[in-house]
Structure formats: C-alpha cells, structure tokens
Amino acid sequence: MTSEIRLYQVFLTPKPQNRESLKHLLIGSQKAVISTIHYLQVIGYADVGDWSPLARTPNSGEVVSILIRNIMVQ
C-alpha cells in the first residue's frame, strides 16, 4: 500500500459522535518535516508514530505528513 493511499484512508476514517477531527499538516522538505515531527515529540505534543508516513507532493522536493487528533466538541 502506498503512502498516498494511506493518506486518503486517514481522511475517510469515521469519527465518533461528539468528537471532531483536527488535522495537522506538515508540508515542506523532508528534512524540515522530519525535524518538526521530532521536535513535537520532544515537547510532548505528539509521538513520532502518530504521524502518517511521508508522502510526496506535486512540488519537487516537498513532502507532507498528517496528524489527526479527535477532540471533544461541546
């Protein structure tokens, strides 16, 4: 399964009631995205494994990774 297909599955996953999906996108060079993912783990925001695999974008040298958090909505 390619990383592009996994990204589509992430967006199509149903969410529980009373919760809303909050999607974080990191788009940039592979080095910048990986560095930011690791920094967000260091500060305790998200584990490295919580992010989707890197996927190429149509722009040369650019990748994207997605983190989805389900938050309570009132």
Distance bins in CASP14 RR format, pairs under 12 A and 6 or more apart:
PFRMAT RR
TARGET T0000
AUTHOR 0000-0000-0000
RMODE 2
METHOD distances of the structure
MODEL  1
1 7 0 0 0 0 0 1 0 0 0 0 0
1 8 0 0 0 0 0 1 0 0 0 0 0
1 9 0 0 0 0 1 0 0 0 0 0 0
1 52 0 0 0 0 0 1 0 0 0 0 0
1 53 0 0 0 0 1 0 0 0 0 0 0
1 55 0 0 0 0 0 1 0 0 0 0 0
2 8 0 0 0 0 1 0 0 0 0 0 0
2 9 0 0 0 0 0 1 0 0 0 0 0
2 52 0 0 0 0 0 1 0 0 0 0 0
2 53 0 0 0 0 1 0 0 0 0 0 0
2 54 0 0 0 0 0 1 0 0 0 0 0
2 55 0 0 0 0 1 0 0 0 0 0 0
2 56 0 0 0 0 1 0 0 0 0 0 0
3 9 0 0 0 0 0 1 0 0 0 0 0
3 10 0 0 0 0 0 1 0 0 0 0 0
3 51 0 0 0 0 0 1 0 0 0 0 0
3 52 1 0 0 1 0 0 0 0 0 0 0
3 53 1 0 1 0 0 0 0 0 0 0 0
3 54 1 0 0 1 0 0 0 0 0 0 0
3 55 1 0 1 0 0 0 0 0 0 0 0
3 56 0 0 0 0 1 0 0 0 0 0 0
3 57 0 0 0 0 0 1 0 0 0 0 0
3 63 0 0 0 0 1 0 0 0 0 0 0
3 64 0 0 0 0 1 0 0 0 0 0 0
3 65 0 0 0 0 1 0 0 0 0 0 0
3 66 0 0 0 0 0 1 0 0 0 0 0
4 10 0 0 0 0 0 1 0 0 0 0 0
4 11 0 0 0 0 0 1 0 0 0 0 0
4 52 0 0 0 0 0 1 0 0 0 0 0
4 53 0 0 0 0 1 0 0 0 0 0 0
4 54 0 0 0 0 0 1 0 0 0 0 0
4 55 1 0 1 0 0 0 0 0 0 0 0
4 56 1 0 0 1 0 0 0 0 0 0 0
4 57 0 0 0 0 0 1 0 0 0 0 0
4 58 0 0 0 0 0 1 0 0 0 0 0
4 63 0 0 0 0 0 1 0 0 0 0 0
4 64 0 0 0 0 1 0 0 0 0 0 0
4 66 0 0 0 0 0 1 0 0 0 0 0
5 11 0 0 0 0 0 1 0 0 0 0 0
5 12 0 0 0 0 0 1 0 0 0 0 0
5 52 0 0 0 0 0 1 0 0 0 0 0
5 53 0 0 0 0 0 1 0 0 0 0 0
5 55 0 0 0 0 1 0 0 0 0 0 0
6 12 0 0 0 0 0 1 0 0 0 0 0
6 13 0 0 0 0 0 1 0 0 0 0 0
6 51 0 0 0 0 0 1 0 0 0 0 0
6 52 1 0 0 1 0 0 0 0 0 0 0
6 53 1 0 0 1 0 0 0 0 0 0 0
6 54 0 0 0 0 0 1 0 0 0 0 0
6 55 1 0 0 1 0 0 0 0 0 0 0
6 64 0 0 0 0 0 1 0 0 0 0 0
6 65 0 0 0 0 0 1 0 0 0 0 0
6 66 0 0 0 0 1 0 0 0 0 0 0
7 13 0 0 0 0 0 1 0 0 0 0 0
7 23 0 0 0 0 0 1 0 0 0 0 0
7 25 0 0 0 0 0 1 0 0 0 0 0
7 51 0 0 0 0 0 1 0 0 0 0 0
7 52 1 0 1 0 0 0 0 0 0 0 0
7 53 0 0 0 0 1 0 0 0 0 0 0
7 54 0 0 0 0 0 1 0 0 0 0 0
7 55 1 0 1 0 0 0 0 0 0 0 0
7 56 0 0 0 0 0 1 0 0 0 0 0
7 57 0 0 0 0 0 1 0 0 0 0 0
7 63 0 0 0 0 0 1 0 0 0 0 0
7 64 1 0 0 1 0 0 0 0 0 0 0
7 65 0 0 0 0 1 0 0 0 0 0 0
7 66 1 0 0 1 0 0 0 0 0 0 0
7 67 0 0 0 0 0 1 0 0 0 0 0
7 68 0 0 0 0 0 1 0 0 0 0 0
8 52 0 0 0 0 0 1 0 0 0 0 0
8 55 0 0 0 0 0 1 0 0 0 0 0
8 66 0 0 0 0 0 1 0 0 0 0 0
9 52 0 0 0 0 1 0 0 0 0 0 0
9 53 0 0 0 0 0 1 0 0 0 0 0
9 55 0 0 0 0 0 1 0 0 0 0 0
9 66 0 0 0 0 0 1 0 0 0 0 0
9 68 0 0 0 0 0 1 0 0 0 0 0
10 21 0 0 0 0 1 0 0 0 0 0 0
10 23 0 0 0 0 1 0 0 0 0 0 0
10 24 0 0 0 0 0 1 0 0 0 0 0
10 25 0 0 0 0 0 1 0 0 0 0 0
10 50 0 0 0 0 0 1 0 0 0 0 0
10 51 0 0 0 0 0 1 0 0 0 0 0
10 52 1 0 1 0 0 0 0 0 0 0 0
10 53 0 0 0 0 0 1 0 0 0 0 0
10 55 0 0 0 0 0 1 0 0 0 0 0
10 64 0 0 0 0 0 1 0 0 0 0 0
10 65 0 0 0 0 0 1 0 0 0 0 0
10 66 1 0 1 0 0 0 0 0 0 0 0
10 67 0 0 0 0 1 0 0 0 0 0 0
10 68 1 0 0 1 0 0 0 0 0 0 0
10 69 0 0 0 0 0 1 0 0 0 0 0
11 21 0 0 0 0 1 0 0 0 0 0 0
11 23 1 0 0 1 0 0 0 0 0 0 0
11 25 0 0 0 0 0 1 0 0 0 0 0
11 52 0 0 0 0 0 1 0 0 0 0 0
11 66 0 0 0 0 1 0 0 0 0 0 0
11 68 0 0 0 0 1 0 0 0 0 0 0
12 21 0 0 0 0 0 1 0 0 0 0 0
12 68 0 0 0 0 0 1 0 0 0 0 0
13 19 0 0 0 0 0 1 0 0 0 0 0
13 21 0 0 0 0 1 0 0 0 0 0 0
13 23 0 0 0 0 0 1 0 0 0 0 0
13 52 0 0 0 0 0 1 0 0 0 0 0
13 66 0 0 0 0 0 1 0 0 0 0 0
13 68 1 0 0 1 0 0 0 0 0 0 0
13 70 0 0 0 0 1 0 0 0 0 0 0
14 21 0 0 0 0 1 0 0 0 0 0 0
14 70 0 0 0 0 0 1 0 0 0 0 0
15 21 1 0 1 0 0 0 0 0 0 0 0
15 22 0 0 0 0 0 1 0 0 0 0 0
15 23 0 0 0 0 0 1 0 0 0 0 0
15 68 0 0 0 0 1 0 0 0 0 0 0
15 69 0 0 0 0 0 1 0 0 0 0 0
15 70 1 0 1 0 0 0 0 0 0 0 0
15 71 0 0 0 0 1 0 0 0 0 0 0
15 72 0 0 0 0 0 1 0 0 0 0 0
15 73 0 0 0 0 0 1 0 0 0 0 0
16 70 1 0 0 1 0 0 0 0 0 0 0
16 71 0 0 0 0 0 1 0 0 0 0 0
16 72 0 0 0 0 1 0 0 0 0 0 0
16 73 0 0 0 0 0 1 0 0 0 0 0
17 70 0 0 0 0 0 1 0 0 0 0 0
17 72 0 0 0 0 0 1 0 0 0 0 0
17 73 0 0 0 0 1 0 0 0 0 0 0
18 70 0 0 0 0 1 0 0 0 0 0 0
18 71 0 0 0 0 0 1 0 0 0 0 0
18 72 1 0 0 1 0 0 0 0 0 0 0
18 73 1 0 0 1 0 0 0 0 0 0 0
18 74 0 0 0 0 1 0 0 0 0 0 0
19 68 0 0 0 0 0 1 0 0 0 0 0
19 69 0 0 0 0 1 0 0 0 0 0 0
19 70 1 0 1 0 0 0 0 0 0 0 0
19 71 1 0 0 1 0 0 0 0 0 0 0
19 72 1 0 0 1 0 0 0 0 0 0 0
19 73 1 0 0 1 0 0 0 0 0 0 0
19 74 0 0 0 0 0 1 0 0 0 0 0
20 68 0 0 0 0 0 1 0 0 0 0 0
20 69 0 0 0 0 1 0 0 0 0 0 0
20 70 1 0 0 1 0 0 0 0 0 0 0
20 71 1 0 1 0 0 0 0 0 0 0 0
20 72 0 0 0 0 1 0 0 0 0 0 0
20 73 1 0 1 0 0 0 0 0 0 0 0
20 74 0 0 0 0 0 1 0 0 0 0 0
21 66 0 0 0 0 0 1 0 0 0 0 0
21 67 0 0 0 0 0 1 0 0 0 0 0
21 68 1 0 1 0 0 0 0 0 0 0 0
21 69 1 0 0 1 0 0 0 0 0 0 0
21 70 1 0 1 0 0 0 0 0 0 0 0
21 71 0 0 0 0 1 0 0 0 0 0 0
21 72 0 0 0 0 0 1 0 0 0 0 0
21 73 0 0 0 0 0 1 0 0 0 0 0
22 46 0 0 0 0 0 1 0 0 0 0 0
22 66 0 0 0 0 0 1 0 0 0 0 0
22 67 0 0 0 0 1 0 0 0 0 0 0
22 68 1 0 0 1 0 0 0 0 0 0 0
22 69 1 0 1 0 0 0 0 0 0 0 0
22 70 1 0 0 1 0 0 0 0 0 0 0
22 71 1 0 1 0 0 0 0 0 0 0 0
22 72 0 0 0 0 0 1 0 0 0 0 0
22 73 0 0 0 0 1 0 0 0 0 0 0
23 51 0 0 0 0 0 1 0 0 0 0 0
23 52 0 0 0 0 0 1 0 0 0 0 0
23 64 0 0 0 0 0 1 0 0 0 0 0
23 65 0 0 0 0 0 1 0 0 0 0 0
23 66 1 0 0 1 0 0 0 0 0 0 0
23 67 1 0 0 1 0 0 0 0 0 0 0
23 68 1 0 1 0 0 0 0 0 0 0 0
23 69 0 0 0 0 1 0 0 0 0 0 0
23 70 0 0 0 0 0 1 0 0 0 0 0
23 71 0 0 0 0 0 1 0 0 0 0 0
24 33 0 0 0 0 0 1 0 0 0 0 0
24 36 0 0 0 0 0 1 0 0 0 0 0
24 37 0 0 0 0 0 1 0 0 0 0 0
24 40 0 0 0 0 1 0 0 0 0 0 0
24 45 0 0 0 0 1 0 0 0 0 0 0
24 46 1 0 0 1 0 0 0 0 0 0 0
24 50 0 0 0 0 1 0 0 0 0 0 0
24 51 0 0 0 0 1 0 0 0 0 0 0
24 52 0 0 0 0 0 1 0 0 0 0 0
24 64 0 0 0 0 0 1 0 0 0 0 0
24 65 0 0 0 0 1 0 0 0 0 0 0
24 66 1 0 0 1 0 0 0 0 0 0 0
24 67 1 0 1 0 0 0 0 0 0 0 0
24 68 1 0 0 1 0 0 0 0 0 0 0
24 69 1 0 0 1 0 0 0 0 0 0 0
24 71 0 0 0 0 0 1 0 0 0 0 0
25 33 0 0 0 0 1 0 0 0 0 0 0
25 36 0 0 0 0 0 1 0 0 0 0 0
25 37 0 0 0 0 0 1 0 0 0 0 0
25 51 0 0 0 0 0 1 0 0 0 0 0
25 52 0 0 0 0 1 0 0 0 0 0 0
25 55 0 0 0 0 0 1 0 0 0 0 0
25 57 0 0 0 0 0 1 0 0 0 0 0
25 62 0 0 0 0 0 1 0 0 0 0 0
25 63 0 0 0 0 0 1 0 0 0 0 0
25 64 1 0 0 1 0 0 0 0 0 0 0
25 65 1 0 0 1 0 0 0 0 0 0 0
25 66 1 0 1 0 0 0 0 0 0 0 0
25 67 0 0 0 0 1 0 0 0 0 0 0
25 68 0 0 0 0 1 0 0 0 0 0 0
26 32 1 0 0 1 0 0 0 0 0 0 0
26 33 1 0 1 0 0 0 0 0 0 0 0
26 34 0 0 0 0 1 0 0 0 0 0 0
26 35 0 0 0 0 1 0 0 0 0 0 0
26 36 1 0 1 0 0 0 0 0 0 0 0
26 37 1 0 0 1 0 0 0 0 0 0 0
26 38 0 0 0 0 0 1 0 0 0 0 0
26 39 0 0 0 0 0 1 0 0 0 0 0
26 40 0 0 0 0 1 0 0 0 0 0 0
26 46 0 0 0 0 0 1 0 0 0 0 0
26 50 0 0 0 0 0 1 0 0 0 0 0
26 51 1 0 0 1 0 0 0 0 0 0 0
26 52 0 0 0 0 1 0 0 0 0 0 0
26 54 0 0 0 0 1 0 0 0 0 0 0
26 55 0 0 0 0 0 1 0 0 0 0 0
26 57 0 0 0 0 0 1 0 0 0 0 0
26 62 0 0 0 0 0 1 0 0 0 0 0
26 63 0 0 0 0 1 0 0 0 0 0 0
26 64 1 0 0 1 0 0 0 0 0 0 0
26 65 1 0 1 0 0 0 0 0 0 0 0
26 66 1 0 0 1 0 0 0 0 0 0 0
26 67 1 0 0 1 0 0 0 0 0 0 0
27 33 1 0 0 1 0 0 0 0 0 0 0
27 36 0 0 0 0 0 1 0 0 0 0 0
27 54 0 0 0 0 0 1 0 0 0 0 0
27 55 0 0 0 0 0 1 0 0 0 0 0
27 56 0 0 0 0 0 1 0 0 0 0 0
27 57 1 0 0 1 0 0 0 0 0 0 0
27 58 0 0 0 0 0 1 0 0 0 0 0
27 59 0 0 0 0 1 0 0 0 0 0 0
27 61 0 0 0 0 0 1 0 0 0 0 0
27 62 1 0 0 1 0 0 0 0 0 0 0
27 63 1 0 0 1 0 0 0 0 0 0 0
27 64 1 0 1 0 0 0 0 0 0 0 0
27 65 0 0 0 0 1 0 0 0 0 0 0
27 66 0 0 0 0 1 0 0 0 0 0 0
28 34 0 0 0 0 0 1 0 0 0 0 0
28 35 0 0 0 0 0 1 0 0 0 0 0
28 36 0 0 0 0 1 0 0 0 0 0 0
28 37 0 0 0 0 0 1 0 0 0 0 0
28 54 0 0 0 0 1 0 0 0 0 0 0
28 55 0 0 0 0 0 1 0 0 0 0 0
28 56 0 0 0 0 0 1 0 0 0 0 0
28 57 1 0 0 1 0 0 0 0 0 0 0
28 59 0 0 0 0 1 0 0 0 0 0 0
28 60 0 0 0 0 0 1 0 0 0 0 0
28 61 1 0 0 1 0 0 0 0 0 0 0
28 62 1 0 1 0 0 0 0 0 0 0 0
28 63 1 0 0 1 0 0 0 0 0 0 0
28 64 1 0 0 1 0 0 0 0 0 0 0
28 65 0 0 0 0 1 0 0 0 0 0 0
29 35 0 0 0 0 1 0 0 0 0 0 0
29 36 0 0 0 0 0 1 0 0 0 0 0
29 54 0 0 0 0 0 1 0 0 0 0 0
29 56 0 0 0 0 0 1 0 0 0 0 0
29 57 0 0 0 0 0 1 0 0 0 0 0
29 59 0 0 0 0 0 1 0 0 0 0 0
29 60 0 0 0 0 0 1 0 0 0 0 0
29 61 1 0 0 1 0 0 0 0 0 0 0
29 62 1 0 0 1 0 0 0 0 0 0 0
29 63 1 0 0 1 0 0 0 0 0 0 0
29 64 0 0 0 0 0 1 0 0 0 0 0
29 65 0 0 0 0 0 1 0 0 0 0 0
30 36 0 0 0 0 0 1 0 0 0 0 0
30 37 0 0 0 0 0 1 0 0 0 0 0
30 53 0 0 0 0 0 1 0 0 0 0 0
30 54 1 0 0 1 0 0 0 0 0 0 0
30 55 0 0 0 0 0 1 0 0 0 0 0
30 56 0 0 0 0 1 0 0 0 0 0 0
30 57 0 0 0 0 0 1 0 0 0 0 0
30 60 0 0 0 0 0 1 0 0 0 0 0
30 61 1 0 0 1 0 0 0 0 0 0 0
30 62 0 0 0 0 1 0 0 0 0 0 0
30 63 1 0 1 0 0 0 0 0 0 0 0
30 64 0 0 0 0 0 1 0 0 0 0 0
30 65 0 0 0 0 1 0 0 0 0 0 0
31 37 0 0 0 0 0 1 0 0 0 0 0
31 38 0 0 0 0 0 1 0 0 0 0 0
31 54 0 0 0 0 0 1 0 0 0 0 0
31 61 0 0 0 0 0 1 0 0 0 0 0
31 62 0 0 0 0 0 1 0 0 0 0 0
31 63 0 0 0 0 1 0 0 0 0 0 0
32 38 0 0 0 0 0 1 0 0 0 0 0
32 39 0 0 0 0 0 1 0 0 0 0 0
32 54 0 0 0 0 0 1 0 0 0 0 0
32 61 0 0 0 0 0 1 0 0 0 0 0
32 62 0 0 0 0 1 0 0 0 0 0 0
32 63 0 0 0 0 1 0 0 0 0 0 0
32 64 0 0 0 0 0 1 0 0 0 0 0
32 65 0 0 0 0 0 1 0 0 0 0 0
33 39 0 0 0 0 0 1 0 0 0 0 0
33 40 0 0 0 0 0 1 0 0 0 0 0
33 48 0 0 0 0 0 1 0 0 0 0 0
33 51 0 0 0 0 1 0 0 0 0 0 0
33 52 0 0 0 0 0 1 0 0 0 0 0
33 53 0 0 0 0 0 1 0 0 0 0 0
33 54 1 0 0 1 0 0 0 0 0 0 0
33 55 0 0 0 0 0 1 0 0 0 0 0
33 56 0 0 0 0 0 1 0 0 0 0 0
33 57 0 0 0 0 0 1 0 0 0 0 0
33 61 0 0 0 0 0 1 0 0 0 0 0
33 62 0 0 0 0 1 0 0 0 0 0 0
33 63 1 0 1 0 0 0 0 0 0 0 0
33 64 1 0 0 1 0 0 0 0 0 0 0
33 65 1 0 1 0 0 0 0 0 0 0 0
33 66 0 0 0 0 0 1 0 0 0 0 0
33 67 0 0 0 0 0 1 0 0 0 0 0
34 40 0 0 0 0 0 1 0 0 0 0 0
34 41 0 0 0 0 0 1 0 0 0 0 0
34 48 0 0 0 0 1 0 0 0 0 0 0
34 49 0 0 0 0 0 1 0 0 0 0 0
34 51 0 0 0 0 1 0 0 0 0 0 0
34 53 0 0 0 0 0 1 0 0 0 0 0
34 54 1 0 0 1 0 0 0 0 0 0 0
34 63 0 0 0 0 1 0 0 0 0 0 0
34 65 0 0 0 0 1 0 0 0 0 0 0
35 41 0 0 0 0 0 1 0 0 0 0 0
35 42 0 0 0 0 0 1 0 0 0 0 0
35 48 0 0 0 0 0 1 0 0 0 0 0
35 65 0 0 0 0 0 1 0 0 0 0 0
36 42 0 0 0 0 0 1 0 0 0 0 0
36 43 0 0 0 0 0 1 0 0 0 0 0
36 45 0 0 0 0 0 1 0 0 0 0 0
36 46 0 0 0 0 0 1 0 0 0 0 0
36 48 0 0 0 0 0 1 0 0 0 0 0
36 51 0 0 0 0 1 0 0 0 0 0 0
36 54 0 0 0 0 0 1 0 0 0 0 0
36 63 0 0 0 0 0 1 0 0 0 0 0
36 64 0 0 0 0 0 1 0 0 0 0 0
36 65 0 0 0 0 1 0 0 0 0 0 0
36 67 0 0 0 0 0 1 0 0 0 0 0
37 43 0 0 0 0 0 1 0 0 0 0 0
37 44 0 0 0 0 0 1 0 0 0 0 0
37 45 0 0 0 0 1 0 0 0 0 0 0
37 46 1 0 0 1 0 0 0 0 0 0 0
37 47 0 0 0 0 1 0 0 0 0 0 0
37 48 1 0 1 0 0 0 0 0 0 0 0
37 49 0 0 0 0 1 0 0 0 0 0 0
37 50 0 0 0 0 1 0 0 0 0 0 0
37 51 1 0 1 0 0 0 0 0 0 0 0
37 52 0 0 0 0 0 1 0 0 0 0 0
37 53 0 0 0 0 0 1 0 0 0 0 0
37 54 0 0 0 0 1 0 0 0 0 0 0
37 63 0 0 0 0 0 1 0 0 0 0 0
37 64 0 0 0 0 0 1 0 0 0 0 0
37 65 1 0 0 1 0 0 0 0 0 0 0
37 66 0 0 0 0 0 1 0 0 0 0 0
37 67 0 0 0 0 1 0 0 0 0 0 0
38 44 0 0 0 0 0 1 0 0 0 0 0
38 45 0 0 0 0 0 1 0 0 0 0 0
38 46 0 0 0 0 0 1 0 0 0 0 0
38 47 0 0 0 0 0 1 0 0 0 0 0
38 48 1 0 0 1 0 0 0 0 0 0 0
38 49 0 0 0 0 0 1 0 0 0 0 0
38 51 0 0 0 0 0 1 0 0 0 0 0
38 65 0 0 0 0 0 1 0 0 0 0 0
39 45 0 0 0 0 1 0 0 0 0 0 0
39 46 0 0 0 0 0 1 0 0 0 0 0
39 48 0 0 0 0 0 1 0 0 0 0 0
40 46 1 0 1 0 0 0 0 0 0 0 0
40 47 0 0 0 0 1 0 0 0 0 0 0
40 48 0 0 0 0 1 0 0 0 0 0 0
40 49 0 0 0 0 0 1 0 0 0 0 0
40 50 0 0 0 0 1 0 0 0 0 0 0
40 51 0 0 0 0 1 0 0 0 0 0 0
40 65 0 0 0 0 0 1 0 0 0 0 0
40 67 0 0 0 0 1 0 0 0 0 0 0
40 69 0 0 0 0 0 1 0 0 0 0 0
41 47 1 0 1 0 0 0 0 0 0 0 0
41 48 1 0 1 0 0 0 0 0 0 0 0
41 49 0 0 0 0 1 0 0 0 0 0 0
41 50 0 0 0 0 1 0 0 0 0 0 0
41 51 0 0 0 0 1 0 0 0 0 0 0
41 67 0 0 0 0 0 1 0 0 0 0 0
42 48 0 0 0 0 0 1 0 0 0 0 0
44 50 0 0 0 0 0 1 0 0 0 0 0
45 51 0 0 0 0 0 1 0 0 0 0 0
45 67 0 0 0 0 1 0 0 0 0 0 0
45 69 0 0 0 0 1 0 0 0 0 0 0
46 52 0 0 0 0 0 1 0 0 0 0 0
46 65 0 0 0 0 0 1 0 0 0 0 0
46 66 0 0 0 0 0 1 0 0 0 0 0
46 67 1 0 1 0 0 0 0 0 0 0 0
46 68 0 0 0 0 0 1 0 0 0 0 0
46 69 1 0 0 1 0 0 0 0 0 0 0
47 67 0 0 0 0 1 0 0 0 0 0 0
47 69 0 0 0 0 0 1 0 0 0 0 0
48 54 0 0 0 0 0 1 0 0 0 0 0
48 65 0 0 0 0 0 1 0 0 0 0 0
48 67 0 0 0 0 0 1 0 0 0 0 0
49 65 0 0 0 0 0 1 0 0 0 0 0
49 66 0 0 0 0 0 1 0 0 0 0 0
49 67 0 0 0 0 1 0 0 0 0 0 0
50 65 0 0 0 0 1 0 0 0 0 0 0
50 66 0 0 0 0 1 0 0 0 0 0 0
50 67 1 0 1 0 0 0 0 0 0 0 0
50 68 0 0 0 0 1 0 0 0 0 0 0
50 69 0 0 0 0 1 0 0 0 0 0 0
50 70 0 0 0 0 0 1 0 0 0 0 0
51 63 0 0 0 0 0 1 0 0 0 0 0
51 64 0 0 0 0 0 1 0 0 0 0 0
51 65 1 0 1 0 0 0 0 0 0 0 0
51 66 1 0 0 1 0 0 0 0 0 0 0
51 67 1 0 1 0 0 0 0 0 0 0 0
51 68 0 0 0 0 1 0 0 0 0 0 0
51 69 0 0 0 0 0 1 0 0 0 0 0
52 63 0 0 0 0 0 1 0 0 0 0 0
52 64 0 0 0 0 1 0 0 0 0 0 0
52 65 1 0 1 0 0 0 0 0 0 0 0
52 66 1 0 1 0 0 0 0 0 0 0 0
52 67 1 0 0 1 0 0 0 0 0 0 0
52 68 0 0 0 0 1 0 0 0 0 0 0
53 63 0 0 0 0 1 0 0 0 0 0 0
53 64 0 0 0 0 0 1 0 0 0 0 0
53 65 1 0 0 1 0 0 0 0 0 0 0
53 66 0 0 0 0 1 0 0 0 0 0 0
53 67 0 0 0 0 0 1 0 0 0 0 0
54 61 0 0 0 0 0 1 0 0 0 0 0
54 62 0 0 0 0 0 1 0 0 0 0 0
54 63 1 0 1 0 0 0 0 0 0 0 0
54 64 1 0 0 1 0 0 0 0 0 0 0
54 65 1 0 1 0 0 0 0 0 0 0 0
54 66 0 0 0 0 0 1 0 0 0 0 0
55 61 0 0 0 0 0 1 0 0 0 0 0
55 62 0 0 0 0 0 1 0 0 0 0 0
55 63 1 0 0 1 0 0 0 0 0 0 0
55 64 1 0 1 0 0 0 0 0 0 0 0
55 65 1 0 0 1 0 0 0 0 0 0 0
55 66 0 0 0 0 1 0 0 0 0 0 0
56 62 1 0 0 1 0 0 0 0 0 0 0
56 63 1 0 1 0 0 0 0 0 0 0 0
56 64 1 0 0 1 0 0 0 0 0 0 0
56 65 0 0 0 0 0 1 0 0 0 0 0
57 63 1 0 0 1 0 0 0 0 0 0 0
57 64 1 0 1 0 0 0 0 0 0 0 0
57 65 0 0 0 0 0 1 0 0 0 0 0
57 66 0 0 0 0 0 1 0 0 0 0 0
58 64 0 0 0 0 0 1 0 0 0 0 0
END
